[in-house]
Amino acid sequence: MKLYYSKGACSLSPHIVLHEAGLAHTAILASTKTHQLEDGTDYYTINPLGYVPVLELEDGTRLTEGPAIVQYLADLVPEKVLAPANGTLERYKLQARLNFIGTELHKSFSPLFNPATPAEYKAMVTERLLSRLAYADKMLAGKSYVMGNHFTVADAYLFTVTNWAAVVKVDISDLANLAAFRARVAARPAVQAAMKVEGLI
């Protein structure tokens, strides 16, 4: 398998999951600024939308969208329990968490990365984002991970997205549960392995 990623982007989530799953893969850097691979290939020929991640399977099939990719990877190694079994209520709860992270957190960060976003709008976005991060903090109360005391693909995604707070200067230092969660996830060998590949540590 090939994972097309951009350093520190949302593609870090499936990158972490690949390492957690112990699945053989090749990580290919795809710049979201130049939209080219290191060999000069136009990335739009890989993903017409130009963003990461893309998971390319052995037969050439390409899967896009991080929450779909991480569930696919989890289902390849059910013994790792990176996601509850398909068809169970717990699986739907996992999907609800992935949707929350994707729509309420991930997309709320997006305008803060755009230098063209007006300062007034950034302030509004930041206020809303902080309220959603506070919800995530409460969600983690009394738990080691998003779904309880077992690491799942939702943790890789939440960790990845909350990494961006420091980059866009959103202060989340007062969210104690989230801080403890982030330290716990950062210490995992698979997380460190993926971050090393991406040059983040």
N, C-alpha and C positions, 0 to 999 in steps of 0.2 A: 504494500500500500504506500501511497504518497500523500503527505499532508502539505498543502500549500499554506504557508503562514506568513505573517508580517510580525516583526519583533514587538512583543508586548501587546499586540492587538487581541481581539476576542478569540483568535485562533489559538492562543495559549491554552484555552480550555480543552479542546480536543487533543492538543499536544500533551497536556498533563494526563489525560485519560488514556492515551496510547501507551504512555510509560506505566501508568497504574495497571493497565491491562496486560502489560508485558508483550504487546503485539509488535512484530517486526514492521518497520516502516522507514521511509526516507522523508526527511523534512526538507522542503524546498522553499527558500526565501522568495517571497513575491512582494515587491515594494508597492505599497498602496499610494505612494507619491508618484513614482515613475510608471507604474503599472507594467513593469518589465521584470522578468526573471534575471538571475545573474548571468545567464548565457545569452541574454538579449531577446528572448522569446517575449512576444506581446502577451501579457497576462490576460487580456480580454479574449484571447483564443482559448483560455482555460475556463474562465468565468466571465461571460459577457457583461455582468454587472460590475466587474472589476474589484470586488472585495474578497476578503478571506473570511473563514477558511473554506477550502475545497479538499475533500478526501477523494482520491482516485483509487479505485479498486484494481485488483490484478487484471480484470478483464477490460479495463479502461473506463468503466462506468464511473461517473463523477457525482458525488453527493455534496450538496451545499447546505448551508445554514447550521450553525454550531449546535443548537439543541437537538436537531435530528441526527447529526453526526455522532454526538456523544452517546446517544441512546443506541444507535447502530453498533458502535464499538462495545458498549456494555453488553449487548446481547450476543456478541461473539464469544464472550467469556463469562457465561452465567455463574460459574463457580466463584468468580471474584465479587459477585453481588454489588456491582457498581450502579445497578439500577434494579428496583424490584421487578418481579416477573411481569411480563405483558399480561394484560387482562385483569390484573388485581387492582383493588382500590389504591393500594400504596403506589402503584405505577402512575395512576392518575394524579395522585398528590405530588409525586415527583414532577410530572409534566406541568402542574400548576405552579410549582416553584420555579421551574425553568422559564415558564412564560412570564412570571413576575420579574425575574432577573432580566430577561430579555427586553420586556416592554417598559417596565417601570424604572429600571436602573440603567441598563445598557443604553437604551435610546435617549435617556435623559442626560447622559454624559456627552452624547454626540455634539450638541451645539457648543459645548464648552471647549471642544478641540478646534472649532472653526474660528480663525482670526477675524472673519467677516461678521460674526455674530455681534449685534449691538450690545453694549455694556448693560443697558437696561434689561434687555431680554435675558442676558446671562444671569443677572441677579435673580430674575423670576425663576429661571430654570434651576439655579442653585438652591433656592428656597424649597422648591418642590422635590428636588433630588434628596436634600437633607431629610425631608419628612419621610421619604421612602427608605432611606438608609436607616433611619430611626426605627422604622417598622422591621427591617431586617435584623436590627440589633435585638429587638424584643422577640422576634421569631427564634433567635438563637439562645434565649434565656434558658438555662438549665440543660442545654444540649451541647454536645461536642461538635456536631455537624448539622447541616440543614435538615436532614431527615431523622435525626436522633443521634445515636452514638456510633454510627457506621458511616464511613466515607462513601459518597456517591458522586455521580457526574455533576449534580447540582453544586457541590462544593467547589469543584474545579471552575465552574462558571462564575460563582459568586466571588471567589478569590480573584479571578482574573479581572472582573469588572471593578472591584473595589481597589485594585492596584492603581487605577486611574485617578483616584482622588488626589493623591500626592502630585501627580503630573499636572492636573488642572487647578491645583491649590484649593481644594475643598477640604476643610478641616473636619476629620471624623475622629479625632483623638478622644473625644468624650464618650464615644460609643464602645463601652468596655467589653460587651459580649462579642461584638464584631472584631475588636482588636485581638481578643483571645483566640477567636476562630482563625483569624488571619495568621497569627503566629503558629497555631497548631498545623494549619495546612502548609504554610511555608516550610515547616520542618520535615515534611514528608519527603523521602528520598526521590520518589517519582516527580514531585513538583520541582525539586532542586535540579533533577536531571533535565527536565524540559526547559527550565529557565536558563540553565547553563548553555544548552544548545542555542538558545535565542540571544545569548549574550546579555542577559538581564542580571546575572550574578556572576 
